[in-house]
Amino acid sequence: MTDLSSYPVRLAEDITGLLRTLDDHLAQASPQIAAQILGKLLDPDNGVLTGVTELMETGSRFARDNVHRGALPPEVWLAMGRAANELHDVGTDLSDHTDALRQFAKPPAPASTAPPKPVASAMAVRRSR
């Protein structure tokens, strides 16, 4: 039978590896692809930064509970809480710029090679016969 208690630890290791791989891709990406990646990472609803912030908040609650039981020193809880708060503040600051990243990520409009279409003049004169 598989030990299911090790799954979350393996999941954390896998996510860490995937983040390193994504970092490598980001470093080599074109500017528009890099902006797309950053836009996804910083999405205030579903982005990685939001997910990491929520994990730190959960970690802070874990630390608090274990400080109250005497299993961890209070400094651990304080550090985890501070990290969660600072990540939240950073996320809030960066959320103001996600629209700029999304705009930058859009490919530029293709240049038109067709001749311009004639535009009807507002001063059209009707000839009478």
N, C-alpha and C positions, 0 to 999 in steps of 0.2 A: 504494500500500500504506500502511496506517495505521501510524504510529509508536507501537508498544506501550509504549515506554519512558516516554511522557508519561502513560499511563493512571494509574499510581499517584499522580502529582502532581495530576492532575485529580480523582482520587478523594479525596485529602486536601482539596482545595478544596471539593468537593461536601459532604463530611462537615462541614467548618467552617460552610458555609452552612446545612446542616440543623440543626446545633447552635444557630445563631443563631435560626433559625425556631422551634425547640423552646423556646428561652429566652423568646421573645415569647409563645408559647402558655402557658408555665408562669406568666408574669407576669399573665396574664389569666384563668387557670383558676380554677374553683371550688375550694374547699379539698379536696374529695375527689378531684377530677381531678388537682390538683397533687400530692397524696399518691401517687396512682397513678403519675404521671410520675416523681416522685422515687424511688419504690420500684423502678421499672424501671431508672432510671439507676444506682442504688446496689446493684443485685442483685450479690452477691459472685461469682456464677458467670458471669453473662452481661451484666452491666451496663456502661454506658459508662465508668464510672470504672475498672472492671477492665480494659476494653479500652485505655483511655488509659495506664494503668499498664504494661500489657504492651508497648505501643508505646514507652514511655519506656525500658523495660528493653532492648528491641531496639535503640533508639537509643543506649543506653549501650554496648552491645556493639560497635555500629558505630563509635562514637567511640573506644573502647578500641583496636580494631584499627587505626584510622587514626592514633592517637597512637603506637602501636608502629612504624608505618611512617614516622613523622615528618611526616605530612600535616596533623595538627591539633595544637594546643597541648594539654598535659595538662589545663589548666583546663576545657576543653570536656568531657572525659571525666568529670572530677570533678563538674562541674555536672549533667551528664546522669544520672550515678549517684545523686547526691544527690536530684535531682528524682524519679527512680524510687523511691528508698527512702521519701521523704516521701509520695509518692502512695500507696504501699503502706500506710504507717502510717495515713494519713487514711482509706483504704478499710477498714482493720481497725477503726478507731474507729467509723466510720459503720455498719459491718455489724451492730454491736450494736443499732442503732436501726431497722433495716429492718422488723422485725416490727411495731413501733409504727406505722410509716408504712402498712404493709399493713392493719392493723386500722383505722386512721383512714380509709383509702380505701374501706372497705366502707360501703355505704349503710346508714343506720339501719334497724332493723326497722320495717316499717309499723305504724302504730297501728291496733289492732283497733277497728272500729266495731260489731261484732256484740256482742249481749249475752253475758255470760259463760255458759258451759255449766254446768248444775248438776253439782256434785261429789257423788259418793256419800259418805255419812257413814261414818266408821269405826265409829260406834256404832249401826249399823242394828239395830233391834229387830224381831224376827219375831213377828208376832201368831199366836197359836194360835186355832183356831176350835173 
